[in-house]
């Protein structure tokens, strides 16, 4: 009977030890690396969003500048047209 109890005690001790060691232990270096990776991913996403915003702002500025340039060209064309018409009228008056 003593042998059976001893075997049960030894088996119980091994089961406690085995169950305690079967639990995975987290590697602190791996946890820190995962945190660093997550932080880097968040920074990359923030940088991407900032680049998209900057590209959108640049596109808006180019569009506005192109519109302003088109307006200036149109005004210049109108001024040239008016000047040409005035010159034609003066030439016609001078011819009569």
Secondary structure per residue as TSV (DSSP state, phi and psi in degrees):
chain	resnum	aa	ss	phi	psi
A	1	X	-	360.0	-37.1
A	2	X	H	-63.2	-37.0
A	3	X	H	-66.7	-39.2
A	4	X	H	-65.3	-45.1
A	5	X	H	-64.6	-38.3
A	6	X	H	-64.5	-43.4
A	7	X	H	-63.6	-40.6
A	8	X	H	-64.6	-40.6
A	9	X	H	-64.8	-42.7
A	10	X	H	-66.7	-41.9
A	11	X	H	-63.2	-41.7
A	12	X	H	-63.4	-41.7
A	13	X	H	-63.7	-43.5
A	14	X	H	-63.5	-37.9
A	15	X	H	-66.9	-39.2
A	16	X	H	-63.9	-43.7
A	17	X	H	-65.7	-42.9
A	18	X	H	-66.1	-41.6
A	19	X	H	-68.5	-36.5
A	20	X	H	-67.9	-38.4
A	21	X	H	-82.1	-16.9
A	22	X	H	-74.7	-17.1
A	23	X	S	-72.6	124.7
A	24	X	-	-68.0	134.6
A	25	X	-	-98.9	135.3
A	26	X	-	-80.9	133.0
A	27	X	-	-79.7	122.1
A	28	X	H	-61.7	-33.6
A	29	X	H	-67.4	-39.1
A	30	X	H	-67.3	-39.6
A	31	X	H	-64.8	-41.1
A	32	X	H	-66.6	-39.2
A	33	X	H	-64.8	-40.5
A	34	X	H	-63.3	-40.9
A	35	X	H	-64.1	-43.3
A	36	X	H	-62.5	-41.2
A	37	X	H	-62.9	-42.2
A	38	X	H	-64.9	-43.0
A	39	X	H	-62.9	-41.4
A	40	X	H	-64.0	-39.7
A	41	X	H	-64.5	-40.6
A	42	X	H	-65.6	-41.6
A	43	X	H	-64.2	-38.5
A	44	X	H	-64.7	-41.2
A	45	X	H	-65.0	-41.7
A	46	X	H	-62.4	-42.3
A	47	X	H	-65.1	-39.6
A	48	X	H	-63.0	-44.0
A	49	X	H	-63.2	-39.9
A	50	X	H	-64.6	-40.4
A	51	X	H	-65.1	-41.0
A	52	X	H	-63.5	-41.3
A	53	X	H	-64.2	-43.4
A	54	X	H	-63.9	-40.5
A	55	X	H	-65.3	-40.2
A	56	X	H	-64.4	-42.0
A	57	X	H	-64.2	-41.2
A	58	X	H	-64.6	-40.8
A	59	X	H	-63.3	-41.2
A	60	X	H	-63.6	-42.1
A	61	X	H	-64.9	-40.6
A	62	X	H	-65.4	-41.6
A	63	X	H	-62.8	-42.8
A	64	X	H	-65.5	-42.9
A	65	X	H	-63.6	-39.4
A	66	X	H	-65.2	-39.7
A	67	X	H	-64.5	-42.7
A	68	X	H	-63.1	-41.9
A	69	X	H	-64.1	-40.4
A	70	X	H	-64.0	-41.0
A	71	X	H	-63.6	-42.9
A	72	X	H	-63.3	-40.9
A	73	X	H	-65.2	-41.0
A	74	X	H	-64.6	-41.9
A	75	X	H	-64.0	-41.5
A	76	X	H	-64.2	-40.6
A	77	X	H	-63.9	-41.3
A	78	X	H	-62.7	-41.5
A	79	X	H	-64.5	-41.9
A	80	X	H	-64.4	-42.8
A	81	X	H	-62.0	-44.8
A	82	X	H	-63.6	-41.9
A	83	X	H	-62.7	-40.9
A	84	X	H	-66.6	-41.8
A	85	X	H	-63.8	-41.3
A	86	X	H	-64.2	-41.6
A	87	X	H	-64.0	-39.7
A	88	X	H	-63.8	-42.8
A	89	X	H	-62.8	-42.5
A	90	X	H	-65.7	-36.6
A	91	X	H	-67.2	-40.9
A	92	X	H	-65.2	-40.7
A	93	X	H	-66.4	-37.5
A	94	X	H	-70.2	-29.7
A	95	X	H	-74.7	-25.9
A	96	X	-	-89.3	360.0
